[in-house]
């Protein structure tokens, strides 16, 4: 009987210890959830942080007078994703823009067998196929 009372007392203390630990964990989680922003406008970031996931690159195709070549102009990344593909006469000017993912570092243009790699961080790309 003495051992039974001692065992019962130990079980009671053990149960109280376990339940009190769980309760304090819940309190911490509830406090954290109440401090989290509920709306997109409540998110605070550094003033220099950019939310953009793309960047715009302006393309300028420089014409070559009296050149009769007609070929496909392509702008691609290292993985082969095509960002621009158009039929272009070498004697006609072309201006346009493309949007590429912000993580890209380099792109490549291909025209009539001419391939050139360029930095994707440049705002303007002058395409010269002489």
N, C-alpha and C positions, 0 to 999 in steps of 0.2 A: 504494500500500500504506500509506503514511504517512497519507493522508487517510482511508482505510478504518478504521485503528486509532483515529484521532481521532473519527471519526463513531461508531464502536462505543462508545468511552469516554463520549461525550456522551449517547448513548442510554441507557447503563447508569446514569449519574448522573440523568438525567431520569426514568427508571423508578423509581429509589429515592426520589426526591423525591415523586413522585405517590403511591406506595404508603404512604409514611410519613405523609403528610397525611391520607389516608383512615383510617389506623389510629388516629390521635389523635382524629378525630371520633367514631369508634365508641366509644372509651374514654369520651368525655364523655357520650354517650348512654347507655351502660351504667351509669355512675354516677348519672345522673339517674333512670333507671328503678328503680334499687334504692332510692332515697330516696323515691319516690312511695308514698303510702299504698296498701295492698293491700285493706283493708277499710273499709267505710263508717264504722265506729266509730273508725278511726284519723285521720279528717279533723278538723283543729283549726280552729275558727272563734272569732270574738269571742263573748263571753258574751251579748251583746244581739242576736245574729243570729237571725232567725226562719226556720225551714225551711218554714213554712206557705205554701201557694200560694193559700189561700182565707181568707176572713174570714166570721164569722157575724154576721148582723144580725137582731135580734129585732123583730118587727112587732106593734104593738098597735093594733087597730081600735077606735076609741071609738064606742060605739053612740049613736044619737040616738033618744030616746024618742018613740014614736008616729009615727015616720017609716016609711012603707010602701014605700019604694024597695027594689028588689031588682036588683042589677046585678053585673057581673063586676068583681072587683078584680084588677088586674094590676100587677106590679112588673117594670119593664123597664129596660134600659140604653140608652145613646145609639144603639147599633147595632140595637136592636129585639129583642135576646135576652130572652126571657121567663124570669123567675126564680120568679114566683108567678102563678097564675091560678086564681081560685076564684069561685064564685057566693056573694055575700055580701048578707045582709039588712042594711039600714042600722040596724035596731033591735036587732041582735044583736052581742054582743062577740066579737071574734076575737083570739087570741094565737097566734103561731107564729114560726118562724124560717126564714131562708134562708141559704144559703152562696153567696157570690159570689167571683169572682177578686179577688185582693188588689190588682191594678193598677187596678181601677175607682175613679174619683173621685166620680162622681155616678150616681144612679139616679132613676127617676121612677115614681110610682104614679098609676094611672088608675082612677077609680070614678065611674060615672054622669055622665060629662062633666067631672068635676073632675080636673085634672092638676096635680100638684105635683112639683117636682124637689127632691131632698134629697141630702145628702152621704153617700157610701157609707162614710165613716169613722166615722159615728155608730153606736154599738153598739145603740141602740134607736130605732126609728122609730114615732112616734105618728101614726097616720093619722086625720085629722079632716076629714070631708067636709061640713061645714056650709055 
